[in-house]
Amino acid sequence: MLEVQVDLKSSPDPAKAPLSIGQLARRAGVAASALRFYEAEGLIAGSRSSGGHRQYPRHVLRRVAFIRAAQVVGLTLPQIKAALATLPQGRTPTKADWARLSAGWAPLLDERIAALQQLRERLTGCIGCGCLSLKACALYNPEDVKCAEGAGARLLRIETGC
C-alpha cells in the first residue's frame, strides 16, 4: 500500500542556517563588538537578513577561531588580515593553511622570545636598585634614548618592530 505525503515543502536545515551575530559571538567566545570590528576590518564577512540583522555563514566560526589563535600567538590584526588574504577566494583556513602560515610566523615569535629574555635580564639587574630615575634607568630608558621625545612618562613595552 502506498501512502501519500501531503506536506512536501522542504524545511531549511538548521545545521546550514546562518548564525546571528549573537549566536556567532556565543559560539566563538568573543564579544559581538569584536565581530563588528572584525567585519569592519575585512577579516570576516556577513550579510544582512531581510530585517536588517547581521548574519554569518557557519564557516565564519572557523575564521574567527583562526583570528583568535593568531592573536594569542601575538599577531596584530593587520598581520592576520595579510595572512587571510593569501587564501584563495577568502576561504576559511584549513589545517594545512595554519601549518603553512604559522611556519612563517616562527621568526617573529623567535624575535619576541629574544626580546623577552633580554627584558628579563635587564629586570634582574634592576630589582632593588631603587634608582626610580626615568633618565638613568636601564630598564625604562636605556641609554637615555627617550630624552629626544620630550618630558613625561613613557610606556614600558617590548620593541619588536611590529
DRENFI-152299 format. One line per 4 residues: number of its first residue (from 1); their letters; for each residue x, y, z of C-alpha. Coordinates in Angstrom, 2 decimals. Layout:
N
NUM) A) X,Y,Z; ...
END
This chain:
162
1) MLEV) 0.00,0.00,0.00; 1.27,3.44,-0.98; 0.93,6.34,1.44; 0.60,9.87,0.13
5) QVDL) 2.62,12.65,1.74; 0.74,15.90,1.86; 3.42,18.32,3.11; 6.24,18.23,0.56
9) KSSP) 7.71,21.63,1.43; 11.38,21.42,2.24; 12.24,22.88,5.58; 15.59,24.62,5.96
13) DPAK) 18.32,22.53,7.54; 19.13,24.22,10.90; 22.73,22.99,10.61; 23.15,25.11,7.47
17) APLS) 21.22,28.17,8.62; 23.24,31.38,9.03; 24.17,32.50,12.53; 23.02,35.76,14.03
21) IGQL) 25.74,37.98,15.47; 24.69,36.94,18.98; 24.85,33.25,18.11; 28.26,33.68,16.48
25) ARRA) 29.55,35.66,19.46; 28.42,32.96,21.92; 29.77,30.08,19.81; 33.10,31.82,19.10
29) GVAA) 33.54,33.14,22.65; 34.03,36.76,21.57; 32.01,39.92,22.06; 29.60,41.00,19.34
33) SALR) 31.51,44.29,19.20; 34.66,42.34,18.29; 32.77,40.65,15.44; 31.55,44.01,14.16
37) FYEA) 35.14,45.28,14.33; 36.49,42.20,12.51; 33.86,42.75,9.83; 34.71,46.45,9.50
41) EGLI) 38.39,45.50,9.14; 37.60,42.96,6.42; 38.59,39.90,8.47; 35.15,38.30,8.30
45) AGSR) 32.13,38.84,6.08; 28.45,38.52,6.75; 25.22,39.68,5.26; 22.01,41.27,6.40
49) SSGG) 18.72,39.48,6.91; 15.55,40.90,5.41; 15.02,42.56,8.79; 18.46,44.21,8.65
53) HRQY) 20.14,41.96,11.23; 23.69,40.76,10.75; 24.02,37.09,9.88; 27.05,34.97,9.14
57) PRHV) 27.65,31.67,7.36; 28.71,28.94,9.75; 32.22,28.73,8.28; 32.90,32.15,9.83
61) LRRV) 33.21,30.31,13.17; 36.41,28.70,11.93; 37.68,32.01,10.59; 37.09,33.69,13.97
65) AFIR) 38.90,30.78,15.66; 41.84,31.39,13.29; 41.83,35.11,14.14; 41.75,34.45,17.88
69) AAQV) 44.51,31.81,17.69; 46.70,34.18,15.67; 46.09,36.93,18.25; 47.14,34.56,21.05
73) VGLT) 50.36,33.94,19.10; 50.86,37.70,19.21; 49.99,38.76,15.69; 48.41,42.12,15.05
77) LPQI) 45.14,42.39,13.13; 46.92,43.81,10.05; 49.25,40.77,10.08; 46.26,38.43,10.44
81) KAAL) 44.45,40.21,7.61; 47.52,39.83,5.39; 47.68,36.11,6.23; 43.98,35.62,5.44
85) ATLP) 44.44,37.50,2.16; 46.81,34.74,0.99; 43.95,32.24,0.98; 42.20,31.70,-2.35
89) QGRT) 38.87,33.50,-2.68; 38.85,34.43,1.02; 38.06,30.87,2.05; 38.19,29.61,5.60
93) PTKA) 41.66,28.49,6.71; 42.32,24.75,6.83; 44.75,22.80,8.98; 47.26,22.91,6.10
97) DWAR) 46.81,26.70,5.83; 47.51,27.06,9.55; 50.65,24.93,9.26; 51.94,26.99,6.32
101) LSAG) 51.13,30.36,7.84; 52.34,29.53,11.34; 55.68,28.34,9.94; 56.12,31.85,8.55
105) WAPL) 55.42,33.33,11.97; 58.19,31.36,13.70; 60.87,34.06,13.13; 58.53,36.68,14.59
109) LDER) 58.00,34.53,17.68; 61.75,33.89,18.00; 62.30,37.66,17.88; 59.73,38.23,20.61
113) IAAL) 61.18,35.47,22.78; 64.64,37.04,22.45; 63.22,40.46,23.39; 61.50,38.98,26.45
117) QQLR) 64.70,37.22,27.52; 66.59,40.49,27.17; 63.91,42.23,29.25; 64.20,39.53,31.92
121) ERLT) 67.98,40.02,32.08; 67.59,43.78,32.48; 64.87,43.30,35.07; 67.07,41.13,37.28
125) GCIG) 69.74,43.80,37.31; 67.14,46.42,38.15; 65.46,44.69,41.08; 66.19,46.58,44.25
129) CGCL) 68.35,49.28,42.70; 65.85,51.92,43.81; 67.04,54.48,41.27; 63.48,55.48,40.34
133) SLKA) 65.00,57.68,37.67; 63.46,57.63,34.22; 66.54,59.45,32.99; 69.07,56.87,34.22
137) CALY) 67.03,53.65,34.49; 68.44,50.95,32.19; 65.03,49.26,32.06; 62.70,52.19,31.39
141) NPED) 65.07,54.37,29.38; 68.18,52.54,28.17; 70.95,54.97,27.21; 68.53,57.88,27.70
145) VKCA) 67.01,57.38,24.22; 63.65,58.83,25.27; 65.22,62.20,26.05; 64.72,63.36,22.45
149) EGAG) 60.96,62.67,22.70; 60.46,65.22,25.47; 59.48,65.08,29.12; 56.82,62.83,30.61
153) ARLL) 56.12,59.21,31.33; 56.98,56.59,28.73; 55.41,53.20,28.26; 57.41,50.11,29.09
157) RIET) 56.95,47.82,26.12; 58.92,45.30,24.18; 60.22,46.70,20.91; 59.73,44.04,18.22
161) GC) 59.45,46.15,15.12; 55.75,45.28,14.68
END
